[in-house]
Amino acid sequence: MKQYANQKRTFHDFAEGDYVYLRLQPYRYTKLKKTQSEKLAPRPFKIVKKIGELNYELDLPSTTRMHRVFHVSLLKRSLGEHLSATATLPPLDYEGNMVLEPAKIVRYRDKVLRNGKLIKEYLIHWKNLPDEDNSWVNSSFIQKWPRLLP
């Protein structure tokens, strides 16, 4: 009987320093939820320590007035990198759009289009932006910025 009951159960084990989302009851915890998803807290929280087999202490904001220890069933693993916000904002133009200026070409690649035509694309690092915001542009963009070519 236990074998059949355990078939649909999953084992979750988190380590200290992992980031997890906290499942909230929407009608009870209004301090943390201010997003479209009413089931999860708006951002992942860091696990401070493991308490016993099934409980974890989370690093919640100091403004929340709730217990910091939660059962594993209320946690959901956060995937991907957890990047901190940049300290400085990029410059804006008069309309509020970011003023982007390329700093250098990181890599390039040849891309074959559906019609068989070969184009060259460049991975551009932008000034005042982190490496995560690098983007691919085509050769027509490079014609506007010839100083980037070696």
C-alpha positions as CSV (number, residue, x, y, z in Angstrom):
1,M,0.0,0.0,0.0
2,K,2.8,2.4,0.9
3,Q,4.5,1.7,-2.4
4,Y,1.5,2.9,-4.3
5,A,1.0,6.0,-2.2
6,N,4.6,7.0,-2.6
7,Q,4.6,6.7,-6.4
8,K,3.3,10.3,-6.9
9,R,5.3,11.9,-4.1
10,T,8.4,13.8,-4.9
11,F,11.4,14.3,-2.7
12,H,12.6,17.9,-2.4
13,D,15.9,18.6,-0.8
14,F,17.3,22.2,-0.7
15,A,20.8,23.3,0.5
16,E,21.7,26.4,2.4
17,G,22.1,29.3,-0.1
18,D,19.6,28.0,-2.6
19,Y,16.8,30.3,-3.7
20,V,13.2,29.2,-3.5
21,Y,9.8,30.6,-4.1
22,L,7.3,30.6,-1.2
23,R,3.8,29.4,-1.8
24,L,1.4,31.7,0.0
25,Q,-2.2,31.5,0.9
26,P,-3.6,34.5,-0.9
27,Y,-6.3,35.3,1.6
28,R,-3.9,35.3,4.5
29,Y,-0.5,36.7,3.6
30,T,-1.0,40.1,1.9
31,K,2.4,41.6,3.0
32,L,4.5,39.6,0.4
33,K,2.1,39.3,-2.5
34,K,1.8,42.2,-4.9
35,T,2.1,40.4,-8.2
36,Q,0.0,38.8,-10.9
37,S,0.6,35.3,-9.4
38,E,-1.3,35.0,-6.2
39,K,0.2,31.7,-5.3
40,L,3.9,32.6,-5.2
41,A,5.8,35.4,-3.5
42,P,7.0,38.0,-5.9
43,R,10.6,37.0,-5.7
44,P,12.7,34.1,-4.6
45,F,14.1,34.0,-1.1
46,K,17.4,32.6,0.1
47,I,17.5,29.5,2.4
48,V,19.3,30.4,5.6
49,K,19.4,27.0,7.2
50,K,17.7,23.6,7.2
51,I,15.8,22.7,10.3
52,G,15.2,19.0,10.7
53,E,14.2,16.9,7.6
54,L,11.4,19.0,6.2
55,N,11.7,22.6,7.4
56,Y,13.7,25.5,6.1
57,E,14.4,29.0,7.4
58,L,14.2,31.7,4.8
59,D,15.7,35.1,4.6
60,L,12.5,37.2,4.4
61,P,12.5,41.0,4.4
62,S,12.5,42.6,7.8
63,T,9.2,44.3,7.1
64,T,7.2,41.0,7.0
65,R,5.6,40.0,10.2
66,M,5.5,36.2,9.6
67,H,7.4,33.2,10.8
68,R,10.6,32.5,8.9
69,V,10.5,28.7,9.0
70,F,8.4,26.9,6.4
71,H,7.7,23.3,5.5
72,V,9.2,21.9,2.3
73,S,5.7,21.5,0.7
74,L,5.4,25.4,0.6
75,L,8.7,25.9,-1.2
76,K,9.4,25.7,-5.0
77,R,12.9,25.7,-6.4
78,S,13.9,28.9,-8.2
79,L,15.7,28.1,-11.5
80,G,18.3,30.2,-13.2
81,E,20.9,32.7,-12.0
82,H,20.1,35.2,-9.3
83,L,21.6,38.4,-10.3
84,S,21.7,41.5,-8.2
85,A,20.4,44.8,-9.5
86,T,23.0,47.2,-11.0
87,A,23.9,50.1,-8.9
88,T,23.8,52.7,-11.7
89,L,21.1,53.2,-14.2
90,P,22.0,53.7,-17.9
91,P,21.5,57.2,-19.3
92,L,18.1,58.0,-20.8
93,D,17.0,60.2,-23.6
94,Y,14.3,62.9,-23.5
95,E,11.6,60.3,-24.1
96,G,12.8,58.0,-21.3
97,N,14.4,55.4,-23.5
98,M,17.8,54.0,-22.7
99,V,20.7,55.5,-24.7
100,L,22.7,52.5,-25.8
101,E,26.2,52.8,-27.2
102,P,28.2,49.7,-28.2
103,A,31.5,49.2,-26.4
104,K,33.0,46.3,-28.2
105,I,32.4,43.2,-30.2
106,V,32.6,40.1,-28.1
107,R,32.0,37.4,-30.7
108,Y,30.7,36.9,-34.2
109,R,28.9,34.1,-36.1
110,D,27.8,33.3,-39.6
111,K,24.0,32.6,-39.8
112,V,22.3,30.9,-42.8
113,L,18.9,32.2,-43.6
114,R,16.0,30.1,-45.0
115,N,16.7,31.3,-48.5
116,G,20.3,30.1,-48.2
117,K,21.8,33.6,-47.8
118,L,24.7,33.8,-45.4
119,I,24.8,36.8,-43.0
120,K,27.3,37.8,-40.3
121,E,26.0,38.5,-36.7
122,Y,28.0,40.2,-33.9
123,L,27.6,39.8,-30.2
124,I,27.8,43.4,-28.8
125,H,28.7,44.5,-25.3
126,W,27.0,47.7,-24.5
127,K,28.5,50.5,-22.4
128,N,27.1,50.9,-18.9
129,L,25.3,47.5,-19.0
130,P,26.3,44.2,-17.5
131,D,27.5,41.2,-19.7
132,E,24.0,39.6,-19.3
133,D,22.6,42.3,-21.6
134,N,24.9,41.6,-24.5
135,S,22.9,41.1,-27.7
136,W,23.4,39.8,-31.3
137,V,23.1,42.4,-34.1
138,N,23.6,42.0,-37.9
139,S,26.2,43.6,-40.1
140,S,24.0,46.6,-41.0
141,F,24.3,47.8,-37.4
142,I,28.1,47.5,-37.6
143,Q,28.2,49.8,-40.6
144,K,26.9,52.5,-38.3
145,W,29.7,51.9,-35.8
146,P,32.8,51.1,-37.9
147,R,35.2,51.8,-35.0
148,L,34.0,48.5,-33.5
149,L,35.6,46.4,-36.2
150,P,39.2,45.3,-35.6
